[in-house]
Amino acid sequence: MQELEELERRISAALERIGAGIDAIPTMPAENPLQAALEEERMVNAQLAERLKAVKDRDASRIGALEEQVEALTRHLDVQGLELQRMKKTTGHLREALRSLREAQAEGVADPQLLNRSMVVELEALRAARAAETAEVEEILTALEPLIAEGRQDA
């Protein structure tokens, strides 16, 4: 039992010495220059991260708009290519019909079916030309839309 009391006394004395030692340690001032510099760097880093995020968001929206514009122009180009092929095909038919008409005229023969076929081919050529012009006008309008929208925003 005496040993237990002795151990308690020794532990209490050791705890008092530890407490006195802790009290003797000088406390760090609240305004540590190194800590303040670290906090300032953290703040600057956070601001730069926010700016970078804003730039990335803006660039992403611009890239998206440019991709949409490229897709629209590609569609218009595809339509124009198809219309050009149609016009070439129709022009070939028209040349053939005109050659047949010239031959019939040279022989002095008036063939009503040949005239009808020539008229149908010529009408198809006019339709192909109109479709090509329509595709070209649509392409021009697509190119002008961003400029018009920009002009409205400036006004």
C-alpha positions in Angstrom: 0.0 0.0 0.0 2.8 2.3 0.8 4.3 1.6 -2.6 1.0 2.7 -4.2 1.0 5.9 -2.3 4.7 6.5 -3.2 3.8 5.9 -6.9 0.9 8.3 -6.7 3.1 11.0 -5.2 5.8 10.5 -7.9 3.2 10.6 -10.7 1.7 13.8 -9.2 5.1 15.4 -9.0 5.9 14.4 -12.6 2.6 15.9 -13.8 3.3 19.1 -12.0 6.8 19.4 -13.6 5.3 18.7 -17.0 2.7 21.4 -16.4 5.4 23.9 -15.3 7.4 23.0 -18.4 4.5 23.7 -20.7 3.8 27.0 -19.0 7.4 28.0 -19.5 7.3 27.4 -23.3 6.9 30.8 -25.0 3.8 31.1 -27.0 4.0 32.0 -30.7 2.7 35.5 -31.5 -0.6 35.6 -33.3 1.0 37.5 -36.2 3.7 35.1 -37.4 5.2 36.6 -40.6 5.7 33.2 -42.1 2.1 32.2 -41.4 0.9 35.5 -42.9 2.9 34.9 -46.0 1.5 31.4 -46.3 -2.0 32.7 -46.0 -1.4 35.4 -48.6 0.0 32.7 -51.0 -3.0 30.5 -50.4 -5.3 33.4 -51.2 -3.4 34.3 -54.4 -3.5 30.6 -55.4 -7.2 30.5 -54.8 -7.7 33.6 -56.9 -5.6 32.2 -59.7 -7.5 29.0 -59.7 -10.8 30.9 -59.9 -9.5 32.9 -62.9 -8.2 29.8 -64.6 -11.6 28.2 -64.1 -13.3 31.2 -65.6 -11.0 31.2 -68.6 -11.6 27.5 -69.2 -15.3 28.0 -69.0 -15.2 30.9 -71.5 -13.0 28.9 -73.8 -15.2 25.9 -73.6 -18.2 27.9 -74.6 -16.3 29.5 -77.5 -15.1 26.1 -78.6 -18.6 24.8 -78.4 -19.9 27.7 -80.6 -17.1 27.2 -83.1 -17.8 23.4 -83.3 -21.5 24.2 -83.9 -20.5 26.6 -86.6 -18.2 24.1 -88.3 -21.0 21.5 -88.2 -23.4 23.9 -89.8 -20.9 24.9 -92.5 -20.1 21.2 -93.2 -23.8 20.5 -93.6 -24.2 23.4 -96.0 -21.1 22.2 -97.9 -22.6 18.7 -98.1 -25.8 20.1 -99.5 -24.0 22.2 -102.0 -22.0 19.2 -103.1 -25.1 17.2 -103.7 -26.7 20.0 -105.6 -23.6 20.4 -107.7 -23.7 16.7 -108.5 -27.3 17.0 -109.4 -26.6 20.0 -111.7 -23.8 18.1 -113.4 -26.0 15.1 -114.0 -28.9 17.3 -115.2 -26.5 19.3 -117.5 -25.3 16.0 -119.1 -29.0 15.0 -119.7 -29.7 18.4 -121.1 -26.7 18.2 -123.5 -27.9 14.8 -124.7 -31.5 16.1 -125.2 -30.2 19.2 -127.1 -28.0 16.9 -129.3 -31.0 14.8 -130.1 -33.1 17.8 -130.9 -30.3 19.2 -133.3 -30.1 15.8 -135.0 -33.9 15.7 -135.4 -33.9 19.2 -136.8 -31.1 18.4 -139.2 -33.1 15.5 -140.5 -36.2 17.6 -140.7 -38.1 15.4 -138.3 -40.2 16.9 -135.5 -40.5 14.3 -132.7 -43.0 15.3 -130.0 -41.6 12.9 -127.4 -38.1 14.2 -128.0 -39.4 17.8 -127.4 -41.2 16.7 -124.2 -38.1 14.9 -122.9 -36.0 18.0 -123.7 -38.5 20.2 -121.8 -38.5 17.8 -118.8 -34.7 17.8 -118.7 -34.5 21.6 -119.0 -37.1 21.9 -116.2 -35.0 19.6 -114.0 -31.9 21.7 -114.8 -33.7 24.8 -113.6 -34.8 23.0 -110.4 -31.2 21.9 -109.8 -29.9 25.5 -110.4 -32.6 26.8 -108.0 -31.7 24.3 -105.3 -28.0 25.1 -105.6 -28.8 28.8 -105.3 -30.9 28.2 -102.2 -28.1 26.2 -100.6 -25.7 29.0 -101.3 -28.1 31.6 -99.8 -28.5 29.5 -96.7 -24.8 29.3 -96.4 -24.5 33.0 -96.6 -27.2 33.5 -94.0 -25.5 31.1 -91.7 -22.3 33.1 -92.0 -24.1 36.4 -91.4 -26.1 35.3 -88.4 -23.2 35.7 -85.9 -22.4 39.1 -87.3 -26.0 40.2 -87.0 -26.2 39.0 -83.5 -23.0 40.8 -82.6 -24.4 44.0 -84.1 -27.5 43.7 -82.0 -25.5 43.3 -78.9 -23.4 46.3 -79.7 -26.5 48.5 -80.3 
